[in-house]
Amino acid sequence: MASSERSGFPFGGEGDIGSFSVFSEIGVPLNLMFLFQMAFAAVSLAIACGGMAERAKLSVYMVFGTIFTVVIYPIVAHWVWGGGWLGRLGMQDYAG
């Protein structure tokens, strides 16, 4: 059995995941955490979409959606879930 199958991490053992090593501490496989974060990114983008409904062109929403999912959400999610400064202060966000 390969080390990636034993550890549950798709990219090899715990030492191979680099900046995602915080997930090994909580025992969640990296691919499961990706799906979790993707779901919360989609929900938070849908909330913003409600505020933009009938106020912005589709192209503006597509640009905002791309910027939000590539830049904004990963930074904010790292603050709590990725061992960032809010996580180190003991903050926990169960609702996303």
N, CA and C atoms as a LAMMPS dump frame, in Angstrom:
ITEM: TIMESTEP
0
ITEM: NUMBER OF ATOMS
288
ITEM: BOX BOUNDS ff ff ff
-5.0000000000000000e+02 5.0000000000000000e+02
-5.0000000000000000e+02 5.0000000000000000e+02
-5.0000000000000000e+02 5.0000000000000000e+02
ITEM: ATOMS id mol type element x y z
1 1 1 N 0.846 -1.173 0
2 1 2 C 0 0 0
3 1 3 C 0.897 1.244 0
4 2 1 N 0.589 2.201 -0.842
5 2 2 C 1.397 3.415 -0.955
6 2 3 C 1.19 4.298 0.27
7 3 1 N 2.166 5.164 0.519
8 3 2 C 2.068 6.031 1.698
9 3 3 C 0.889 6.984 1.608
10 4 1 N 0.509 7.395 0.372
11 4 2 C -0.63 8.298 0.242
12 4 3 C -1.927 7.599 0.603
13 5 1 N -2.009 6.279 0.365
14 5 2 C -3.215 5.542 0.731
15 5 3 C -3.289 5.339 2.234
16 6 1 N -2.168 5.142 2.892
17 6 2 C -2.159 4.95 4.341
18 6 3 C -2.5 6.234 5.073
19 7 1 N -1.952 7.348 4.621
20 7 2 C -2.127 8.59 5.365
21 7 3 C -3.427 9.307 5.045
22 8 1 N -4.054 8.99 3.914
23 8 2 C -5.268 9.682 3.527
24 8 3 C -5.009 10.972 2.781
25 9 1 N -3.757 11.319 2.545
26 9 2 C -3.412 12.522 1.827
27 9 3 C -3.117 12.169 0.374
28 10 1 N -3.699 12.903 -0.571
29 10 2 C -3.523 12.551 -1.969
30 10 3 C -2.119 12.802 -2.507
31 11 1 N -1.308 13.606 -1.843
32 11 2 C 0.01 13.959 -2.359
33 11 3 C 1.131 13.267 -1.608
34 12 1 N 0.829 12.219 -0.918
35 12 2 C 1.868 11.493 -0.195
36 12 3 C 1.678 11.608 1.298
37 13 1 N 2.752 11.366 2.02
38 13 2 C 2.709 11.392 3.471
39 13 3 C 2.538 12.792 4.017
40 14 1 N 2.464 12.868 5.325
41 14 2 C 2.221 14.15 5.974
42 14 3 C 3.331 15.158 5.7
43 15 1 N 4.536 14.701 5.473
44 15 2 C 5.632 15.615 5.204
45 15 3 C 5.586 16.205 3.813
46 16 1 N 4.769 15.646 2.926
47 16 2 C 4.722 16.096 1.542
48 16 3 C 3.673 17.169 1.279
49 17 1 N 2.889 17.554 2.273
50 17 2 C 1.789 18.469 1.993
51 17 3 C 2.119 19.923 2.276
52 18 1 N 3.307 20.202 2.746
53 18 2 C 3.784 21.578 2.877
54 18 3 C 2.915 22.449 3.745
55 19 1 N 2.347 23.518 3.15
56 19 2 C 1.581 24.488 3.924
57 19 3 C 0.258 23.937 4.422
58 20 1 N -0.123 22.743 3.987
59 20 2 C -1.37 22.141 4.45
60 20 3 C -1.152 21.22 5.639
61 21 1 N -0.006 21.315 6.28
62 21 2 C 0.306 20.415 7.392
63 21 3 C -0.625 20.612 8.573
64 22 1 N -1.291 21.761 8.657
65 22 2 C -2.226 21.978 9.76
66 22 3 C -3.368 20.967 9.7
67 23 1 N -3.702 20.478 8.501
68 23 2 C -4.784 19.504 8.38
69 23 3 C -4.39 18.151 8.937
70 24 1 N -3.111 17.838 8.948
71 24 2 C -2.674 16.57 9.52
72 24 3 C -2.854 16.578 11.03
73 25 1 N -2.796 17.751 11.641
74 25 2 C -2.981 17.859 13.086
75 25 3 C -4.413 17.565 13.505
76 26 1 N -5.377 17.913 12.656
77 26 2 C -6.772 17.677 13.014
78 26 3 C -7.298 16.371 12.438
79 27 1 N -6.492 15.684 11.652
80 27 2 C -6.854 14.358 11.161
81 27 3 C -7.858 14.332 10.024
82 28 1 N -7.935 15.403 9.238
83 28 2 C -8.86 15.467 8.111
84 28 3 C -8.065 15.298 6.822
85 29 1 N -8.469 14.363 5.957
86 29 2 C -7.772 14.208 4.674
87 29 3 C -7.86 15.493 3.845
88 30 1 N -6.819 15.762 3.096
89 30 2 C -6.739 16.995 2.319
90 30 3 C -7.864 17.099 1.288
91 31 1 N -8.212 15.999 0.629
92 31 2 C -9.275 16.08 -0.377
93 31 3 C -10.64 16.36 0.272
94 32 1 N -10.879 15.88 1.478
95 32 2 C -12.121 16.183 2.178
96 32 3 C -12.16 17.649 2.599
97 33 1 N -11.042 18.17 3.061
98 33 2 C -10.988 19.579 3.437
99 33 3 C -11.175 20.475 2.215
100 34 1 N -10.667 20.05 1.052
101 34 2 C -10.879 20.814 -0.177
102 34 3 C -12.373 20.91 -0.503
103 35 1 N -13.084 19.797 -0.427
104 35 2 C -14.523 19.816 -0.695
105 35 3 C -15.271 20.689 0.311
106 36 1 N -14.872 20.617 1.571
107 36 2 C -15.469 21.443 2.614
108 36 3 C -15.283 22.927 2.295
109 37 1 N -14.062 23.317 1.964
110 37 2 C -13.783 24.715 1.657
111 37 3 C -14.476 25.158 0.367
112 38 1 N -14.546 24.271 -0.62
113 38 2 C -15.225 24.601 -1.864
114 38 3 C -16.709 24.872 -1.624
115 39 1 N -17.322 24.086 -0.757
116 39 2 C -18.738 24.284 -0.441
117 39 3 C -18.955 25.632 0.247
118 40 1 N -18.098 25.981 1.203
119 40 2 C -18.246 27.264 1.885
120 40 3 C -17.948 28.433 0.963
121 41 1 N -17.005 28.276 0.039
122 41 2 C -16.738 29.334 -0.931
123 41 3 C -17.952 29.555 -1.826
124 42 1 N -18.594 28.467 -2.248
125 42 2 C -19.785 28.583 -3.096
126 42 3 C -20.938 29.239 -2.351
127 43 1 N -21.133 28.881 -1.091
128 43 2 C -22.22 29.468 -0.305
129 43 3 C -21.975 30.951 -0.067
130 44 1 N -20.756 31.314 0.301
131 44 2 C -20.479 32.727 0.542
132 44 3 C -20.549 33.543 -0.74
133 45 1 N -20.193 32.94 -1.863
134 45 2 C -20.342 33.631 -3.145
135 45 3 C -21.819 33.803 -3.499
136 46 1 N -22.645 32.822 -3.149
137 46 2 C -24.088 32.931 -3.398
138 46 3 C -24.705 34.049 -2.563
139 47 1 N -24.211 34.251 -1.357
140 47 2 C -24.7 35.348 -0.518
141 47 3 C -24.38 36.683 -1.171
142 48 1 N -23.171 36.824 -1.682
143 48 2 C -22.796 38.055 -2.376
144 48 3 C -23.616 38.237 -3.653
145 49 1 N -23.936 37.121 -4.307
146 49 2 C -24.746 37.181 -5.531
147 49 3 C -26.128 37.76 -5.242
148 50 1 N -26.675 37.414 -4.087
149 50 2 C -27.979 37.958 -3.709
150 50 3 C -27.956 39.467 -3.589
151 51 1 N -26.856 40.005 -3.119
152 51 2 C -26.726 41.455 -3.012
153 51 3 C -26.502 42.122 -4.35
154 52 1 N -25.986 41.365 -5.307
155 52 2 C -25.704 41.922 -6.629
156 52 3 C -26.836 41.671 -7.623
157 53 1 N -27.847 40.912 -7.21
158 53 2 C -28.926 40.53 -8.124
159 53 3 C -29.587 41.758 -8.743
160 54 1 N -29.704 41.751 -10.026
161 54 2 C -30.318 42.803 -10.833
162 54 3 C -29.631 44.156 -10.696
163 55 1 N -28.432 44.174 -10.117
164 55 2 C -27.683 45.419 -9.979
165 55 3 C -26.384 45.411 -10.777
166 56 1 N -25.986 44.239 -11.238
167 56 2 C -24.721 44.13 -11.961
168 56 3 C -24.904 43.238 -13.185
169 57 1 N -24.087 43.482 -14.182
170 57 2 C -24.097 42.632 -15.368
171 57 3 C -23.503 41.279 -15.025
172 58 1 N -23.812 40.289 -15.824
173 58 2 C -23.292 38.945 -15.613
174 58 3 C -21.762 38.939 -15.69
175 59 1 N -21.211 39.72 -16.592
176 59 2 C -19.752 39.756 -16.721
177 59 3 C -19.094 40.301 -15.459
178 60 1 N -19.708 41.276 -14.813
179 60 2 C -19.177 41.822 -13.569
180 60 3 C -19.241 40.764 -12.473
181 61 1 N -20.336 40.028 -12.421
182 61 2 C -20.462 38.964 -11.429
183 61 3 C -19.424 37.874 -11.663
184 62 1 N -19.152 37.533 -12.908
185 62 2 C -18.148 36.513 -13.22
186 62 3 C -16.753 36.979 -12.778
187 63 1 N -16.434 38.245 -13.022
188 63 2 C -15.143 38.781 -12.589
189 63 3 C -15.062 38.78 -11.064
190 64 1 N -16.136 39.239 -10.403
191 64 2 C -16.152 39.232 -8.945
192 64 3 C -16.025 37.814 -8.4
193 65 1 N -16.736 36.86 -8.999
194 65 2 C -16.67 35.473 -8.554
195 65 3 C -15.275 34.895 -8.672
196 66 1 N -14.587 35.217 -9.746
197 66 2 C -13.217 34.74 -9.936
198 66 3 C -12.28 35.349 -8.903
199 67 1 N -12.361 36.657 -8.713
200 67 2 C -11.508 37.318 -7.723
201 67 3 C -11.815 36.804 -6.317
202 68 1 N -13.088 36.617 -6.02
203 68 2 C -13.483 36.152 -4.696
204 68 3 C -12.936 34.759 -4.4
205 69 1 N -13.084 33.832 -5.351
206 69 2 C -12.662 32.46 -5.09
207 69 3 C -11.152 32.264 -5.186
208 70 1 N -10.456 33.123 -5.917
209 70 2 C -9.011 32.955 -6.084
210 70 3 C -8.219 33.772 -5.062
211 71 1 N -8.725 34.938 -4.667
212 71 2 C -7.957 35.822 -3.798
213 71 3 C -8.587 36 -2.414
214 72 1 N -9.829 36.452 -2.374
215 72 2 C -10.441 36.855 -1.113
216 72 3 C -10.723 35.672 -0.194
217 73 1 N -11.443 34.664 -0.671
218 73 2 C -11.828 33.548 0.196
219 73 3 C -10.641 32.781 0.765
220 74 1 N -9.62 32.449 -0.029
221 74 2 C -8.491 31.719 0.561
222 74 3 C -7.785 32.476 1.691
223 75 1 N -7.689 33.783 1.575
224 75 2 C -7.038 34.57 2.624
225 75 3 C -7.873 34.552 3.896
226 76 1 N -9.158 34.826 3.773
227 76 2 C -10.026 34.857 4.944
228 76 3 C -10.16 33.472 5.566
229 77 1 N -10.267 32.429 4.761
230 77 2 C -10.37 31.071 5.297
231 77 3 C -9.091 30.667 6.018
232 78 1 N -7.959 31.108 5.533
233 78 2 C -6.69 30.783 6.191
234 78 3 C -6.595 31.433 7.568
235 79 1 N -7.197 32.602 7.745
236 79 2 C -7.142 33.283 9.033
237 79 3 C -7.692 32.416 10.157
238 80 1 N -8.72 31.601 9.861
239 80 2 C -9.328 30.77 10.9
240 80 3 C -8.92 29.316 10.758
241 81 1 N -9.128 28.718 9.588
242 81 2 C -8.945 27.272 9.42
243 81 3 C -7.516 26.874 9.098
244 82 1 N -6.712 27.753 8.6
245 82 2 C -5.388 27.372 8.142
246 82 3 C -4.272 27.662 9.121
247 83 1 N -4.589 27.908 10.373
248 83 2 C -3.556 28.221 11.349
249 83 3 C -3.138 29.673 11.314
250 84 1 N -3.996 30.538 10.791
251 84 2 C -3.694 31.961 10.705
252 84 3 C -3.852 32.658 12.041
253 85 1 N -3.824 33.979 12.008
254 85 2 C -3.809 34.758 13.243
255 85 3 C -5.094 34.605 14.042
256 86 1 N -6.238 34.471 13.418
257 86 2 C -7.473 34.259 14.181
258 86 3 C -7.511 32.869 14.802
259 87 1 N -6.999 31.882 14.084
260 87 2 C -6.927 30.535 14.629
261 87 3 C -6.004 30.45 15.824
262 88 1 N -4.892 31.183 15.773
263 88 2 C -3.95 31.184 16.901
264 88 3 C -4.525 31.892 18.117
265 89 1 N -5.477 32.818 17.897
266 89 2 C -6.132 33.489 19.014
267 89 3 C -7.223 32.619 19.648
268 90 1 N -7.467 31.461 19.059
269 90 2 C -8.479 30.556 19.597
270 90 3 C -9.846 30.706 18.963
271 91 1 N -9.96 31.511 17.923
272 91 2 C -11.243 31.683 17.248
273 91 3 C -11.594 30.413 16.486
274 92 1 N -12.862 30.069 16.478
275 92 2 C -13.348 28.925 15.718
276 92 3 C -14.592 29.356 14.963
277 93 1 N -14.72 28.9 13.732
278 93 2 C -15.853 29.264 12.908
279 93 3 C -16.519 27.994 12.442
280 94 1 N -17.601 27.618 13.09
281 94 2 C -18.285 26.387 12.736
282 94 3 C -19.29 26.582 11.606
283 95 1 N -19.711 27.816 11.355
284 95 2 C -20.751 28.059 10.367
285 95 3 C -20.196 28.514 9.023
286 96 1 N -18.914 28.739 8.897
287 96 2 C -18.347 29.171 7.628
288 96 3 C -18.267 30.657 7.588
